[in-house]
Amino acid sequence: MRALVLASALFLVAAAPAAAGGPPLRVSKTKLRAAFHCEGKIEDARRTPLMVVTGTGITGDQAYAIGKPALDAFGHPACWVNFPDFTTADIQVSVEYLVYGLRREFRLAGRKVAVFGISQGGLLPRFALTYWPGLRHKVSDVLAAAGTQHGTIAGLGTCSMMDPCAPASWQQGHGSKLLRALNGQPDETPGRVSYTTVRSLTDRTVRPQGGTHPTSALRGARNILIQDVCPGRRTSHIGTAVDSVTLAAIMNAIGRRGPGKRGAAKVSELGAGVCSHPYGTGLAEATTDALVNGASGLIDSQEETVPKVPREPRVRRVFR
């Protein structure tokens, strides 16, 4: 009997670190390693490194290329991940790529990572930090631009059995089983991490963005509406990622210290000239206009090639 009790105790001690850190990753290390990329001096970084997280229908390479001039002007090293099927695969699979990427970037940099994501890329960091609590001491800030936090009633959220969609599109629809599980967790901003969200009233892809329950806003975060900062501005869903308010917010958040809202972006500190240019520092207006306007066509063409399913993927037990 004593031997059985001792064996049980040893088992619990051995299992505790894995449970505390989050579920084991099921994607092969070969795939995870091949999907991870960085630019700038990540090893022993002197400045806070960024993890750039792309949205649905586009690769991490493509997203990074669009924002590269602004990131270069910012001067912080950055990493990103190429998620499966142009970031349209089951979010429960894609999140493992981000978990691996954050762990590896933290290890290489020797310091906490700031995460900047657009659309699904704003949802994925929260998903990772909720179910992999071991990541929370590795991340200083999360800035989610137009994040699909509570699902969308438009765009991605119009799937049906008669109109099959990619798995991630099903999962980002308002009322999806995956989002019900995530939003049923007690904390929308887990850990001693500073969360900032940025959204636009003229976003036609992720909605609603106004009213009392904007889909991209999070309890416990600093929630910024672009039109509150720059009245009358018309910023699209994709444009939210490169808007001057968004990029000023991530720079401000990284420069602030402290957990929670104390370390999140503060509108009064974004600078008097934040509305004088539609895009962030380093981004030429004509070039960025062309990239933002052409991104929808690129996303549509890439999404045509990915697997579609007639219903939302089953939520794994570990995420319920």
C-alpha positions in Angstrom: 0.0 0.0 0.0 2.8 2.4 1.0 4.5 1.6 -2.3 1.3 2.4 -4.2 0.9 5.7 -2.4 4.6 6.6 -3.1 4.3 5.7 -6.8 1.1 7.8 -7.1 2.9 10.8 -5.4 5.9 10.5 -7.8 3.5 10.3 -10.7 1.8 13.5 -9.7 5.1 15.3 -9.1 6.4 14.3 -12.5 3.1 15.3 -14.2 2.8 18.7 -12.5 5.3 20.7 -14.7 3.7 19.5 -17.9 0.2 20.3 -16.7 1.2 23.7 -15.4 2.9 24.5 -18.6 0.0 23.4 -20.8 -0.9 20.5 -23.0 1.8 18.7 -25.0 2.3 19.8 -28.6 1.1 17.2 -31.1 2.5 18.9 -34.2 5.9 17.4 -35.1 9.0 19.5 -34.1 10.1 19.3 -37.7 7.1 21.2 -38.9 7.1 23.6 -36.0 10.8 24.5 -36.5 10.4 25.0 -40.3 7.5 27.4 -39.7 9.4 29.7 -37.4 11.4 32.7 -38.8 13.1 35.8 -37.4 14.7 39.0 -38.6 17.1 41.2 -36.7 19.3 40.2 -33.7 17.1 37.9 -31.7 19.9 36.1 -29.8 20.4 37.9 -26.4 18.3 40.8 -27.8 18.9 44.2 -26.3 15.4 45.4 -27.1 12.1 43.7 -26.6 11.6 41.3 -29.5 8.3 41.1 -31.3 6.2 38.1 -32.4 4.1 39.1 -35.4 1.0 36.9 -35.7 -0.8 36.9 -39.1 -4.5 36.6 -39.8 -6.6 34.2 -41.8 -5.8 33.7 -45.4 -2.2 34.9 -45.5 1.2 33.6 -44.4 3.4 35.0 -41.8 6.0 35.8 -44.5 3.4 37.9 -46.3 2.2 39.7 -43.2 5.7 40.5 -42.1 6.6 41.9 -45.6 3.6 44.3 -45.5 4.7 45.7 -42.1 8.4 45.4 -42.5 9.2 49.1 -43.2 7.4 50.1 -40.0 9.1 47.3 -38.0 12.5 48.3 -39.3 11.8 51.9 -38.3 10.8 50.6 -34.8 14.1 48.9 -34.5 13.1 45.8 -32.5 13.9 42.3 -33.7 10.9 40.3 -34.8 9.8 36.7 -35.4 6.8 35.2 -37.1 5.2 31.9 -37.9 3.8 30.4 -41.1 0.7 28.6 -40.0 -0.8 25.7 -42.0 -2.9 26.4 -45.1 -2.5 30.1 -45.1 -3.6 30.3 -41.5 -7.0 28.7 -42.3 -6.4 25.4 -40.5 -8.0 24.3 -37.3 -7.1 27.0 -34.7 -6.4 24.2 -32.2 -3.6 23.1 -34.5 -2.3 26.6 -35.4 -2.0 27.6 -31.8 0.6 25.0 -31.3 2.8 26.7 -33.9 2.5 29.9 -31.9 3.2 28.2 -28.6 6.4 26.7 -30.0 7.4 30.1 -31.6 6.9 32.0 -28.3 8.9 29.5 -26.4 11.7 29.5 -28.9 11.8 33.3 -29.3 11.9 33.8 -25.5 14.8 31.3 -25.2 16.8 32.9 -28.0 16.2 36.5 -26.9 16.7 35.8 -23.2 13.9 38.2 -22.4 10.1 38.6 -22.6 8.4 38.8 -26.0 5.8 41.4 -27.1 3.1 39.9 -29.4 1.4 41.8 -32.2 -1.4 40.1 -34.1 -4.1 41.0 -36.6 -7.6 39.4 -36.8 -7.1 35.6 -36.0 -3.6 36.7 -35.1 -5.1 38.8 -32.3 -7.1 35.8 -31.0 -4.3 33.2 -31.2 -2.0 34.8 -28.5 -4.9 34.9 -26.0 -5.8 31.3 -26.8 -2.2 30.3 -26.2 -1.8 32.2 -23.0 -5.1 30.8 -21.7 -4.4 27.2 -22.2 -0.6 27.2 -21.9 -0.1 29.2 -18.6 3.6 28.5 -18.7 3.9 31.1 -21.5 2.7 33.9 -19.3 6.1 34.7 -17.8 7.6 34.8 -21.3 5.3 37.5 -22.7 5.2 41.1 -21.7 2.5 42.5 -24.0 -0.2 41.5 -26.4 -1.5 44.0 -28.9 -4.5 42.6 -30.8 -5.6 44.5 -33.9 -9.2 43.7 -35.1 -9.0 40.5 -33.1 -11.8 37.9 -33.6 -12.1 37.6 -29.8 -15.9 37.1 -29.5 -16.5 36.0 -33.1 -17.8 37.9 -36.1 -21.3 38.2 -37.6 -19.9 39.0 -41.0 -17.1 37.9 -43.4 -15.5 34.9 -41.7 -18.7 34.2 -39.8 -21.0 33.2 -42.7 -20.3 29.4 -43.0 -22.9 26.7 -43.4 -23.2 23.1 -44.5 -24.3 24.4 -47.9 -21.4 26.8 -48.0 -18.4 24.9 -46.5 -15.5 27.0 -45.1 -12.0 26.5 -43.9 -11.8 25.3 -40.3 -10.6 28.6 -38.9 -13.4 30.5 -40.6 -16.0 28.3 -38.8 -14.2 28.8 -35.5 -14.2 32.6 -35.8 -17.9 32.9 -36.4 -20.0 34.4 -33.6 -21.2 31.6 -31.4 -18.7 29.0 -32.5 -18.1 26.1 -30.1 -14.4 27.0 -29.9 -15.1 30.6 -28.9 -17.8 29.6 -26.4 -15.2 27.4 -24.7 -12.5 30.1 -24.7 -14.8 32.9 -23.7 -16.2 30.7 -20.9 -12.8 30.9 -19.2 -12.8 33.2 -16.1 -10.2 35.6 -17.4 -10.1 37.3 -20.9 -6.6 38.7 -20.2 -4.7 35.9 -18.4 -1.4 36.4 -16.6 0.6 39.4 -15.6 0.6 40.4 -19.2 -0.4 43.8 -20.6 -3.2 43.6 -23.2 -4.1 46.3 -25.7 -6.8 46.0 -28.4 -7.3 48.3 -31.4 -10.4 48.2 -33.6 -12.1 50.3 -36.3 -15.8 51.1 -36.7 -15.4 50.8 -40.4 -14.1 47.2 -40.3 -16.5 45.2 -42.5 -15.0 41.8 -41.9 -14.9 41.5 -38.1 -18.1 42.9 -36.6 -19.6 44.4 -34.5 -16.9 46.9 -33.5 -19.2 49.4 -31.9 -21.9 49.3 -29.2 -21.6 47.9 -25.7 -19.9 44.6 -26.7 -17.4 45.2 -29.5 -16.2 41.8 -30.6 -12.5 42.8 -30.6 -12.5 44.3 -27.1 -11.4 42.3 -24.0 -12.2 42.7 -20.4 -9.1 43.7 -18.6 -7.4 45.2 -21.7 -6.9 48.7 -22.8 -9.4 48.9 -25.7 -8.7 51.6 -28.3 -11.2 52.6 -31.0 -9.3 54.2 -33.9 -12.1 56.7 -34.5 -11.9 57.9 -30.9 -8.3 58.9 -31.5 -8.7 60.1 -35.1 -12.4 61.1 -35.7 -13.8 60.3 -39.1 -11.0 58.0 -40.1 -12.0 55.1 -42.4 -9.8 52.1 -41.6 -10.5 48.7 -43.1 -10.1 45.4 -41.4 -6.7 44.7 -43.0 -5.8 48.4 -42.7 -6.2 48.2 -38.9 -2.9 46.2 -38.8 -0.9 49.1 -40.2 -2.9 52.1 -39.0 -0.9 54.8 -37.4 -2.9 54.4 -34.1 -2.2 50.7 -34.0 1.5 50.9 -34.6 1.8 53.9 -32.2 0.0 51.8 -29.6 2.3 48.8 -29.8 5.4 51.1 -29.5 3.9 52.8 -26.5 2.8 49.6 -24.9 6.3 48.1 -25.2 7.8 51.2 -23.6 5.5 51.1 -20.6 6.2 49.0 -17.5 3.9 47.0 -15.2 1.3 44.3 -15.5 -2.3 44.7 -16.8 -3.6 48.1 -17.9 -0.6 49.8 -16.2 1.6 48.5 -18.9 -0.9 48.7 -21.8 -0.9 51.4 -24.4 -2.2 54.8 -23.3 -4.0 57.0 -25.8 -2.7 60.2 -24.3 0.8 59.1 -25.0 0.4 58.2 -28.6 1.7 61.6 -29.8 0.0 64.7 -31.2 0.9 63.7 -34.7 -0.6 60.2 -34.6 -3.5 61.3 -36.9 -1.4 63.2 -39.4 -0.6 60.1 -41.4 -2.9 57.1 -42.0 -0.2 54.6 -41.5 2.6 53.9 -39.1 6.0 55.5 -39.2 8.1 54.0 -42.0 5.1 53.1 -44.2 4.8 55.1 -47.5 1.2 56.0 -48.0 0.9 55.1 -51.7 2.7 51.8 -51.4 0.8 50.8 -48.3 -2.5 51.8 -49.9 -1.7 49.4 -52.8 -0.7 46.6 -50.4 -3.8 47.0 -48.2 -6.2 47.3 -51.2 -4.6 44.3 -52.9 -4.5 42.1 -49.8 -8.2 41.1 -50.1 -7.7 39.7 -53.6 -4.6 37.8 -52.4 -6.4 36.3 -49.4 -9.4 35.3 -51.6 -7.2 33.5 -54.1 -5.2 31.7 -51.4 -8.3 30.6 -49.5 -9.7 29.1 -52.7 -6.9 26.5 -52.5 -7.3 25.3 -48.9 -9.4 22.4 -47.6 -13.0 23.2 -46.7 -15.2 21.4 -44.2 -19.0 21.3 -43.8 -19.0 21.9 -40.0 -16.9 23.3 -37.3 -14.1 21.0 -36.0 -14.7 19.3 -32.7 -13.4 21.1 -29.7 -10.6 19.1 -28.0 -11.3 18.1 -24.4 -8.3 20.0 -23.2 -9.9 23.3 -24.5 -13.3 22.8 -23.0 
